């Protein structure tokens, strides 16, 4: 399963990273984590992970999302997960990811939530 990412800017100050394929332990996971970390280092403070095209995730992938959300919070930013479905949504439900990282049904909803957020640190 090939994992691909695509990053784009939407409304002022909001970055969307689309992740497709699978997100599991291995070099690809490290590459995705490094890409998110670089976005944070480059000043991104509102990030949406678009997971609509993600068909598989394991505990390492979930852990990476939690860790990156924590790093974003420490940097004074906010991160949301959008579009998770199928086995990915079930995995998130099992570990109650929504208690750590806000989840939305689609990218537009996530972007609207970030646009409405008035500064402040947090997830």
Buried (B, 14 or more C-beta within 10 A) or exposed (E): EEBEBEBEEBEEEBBBBBBBBBBBEEEBBEEBBEBBBEBBEEEBBBBBBBBBBBBBBBEBBBBBBBEBBBBBBEBEBBBBBBBBBEEBBEBBEEEEBEEBBBBBEEBEBBBBBBBEBEEEEEB
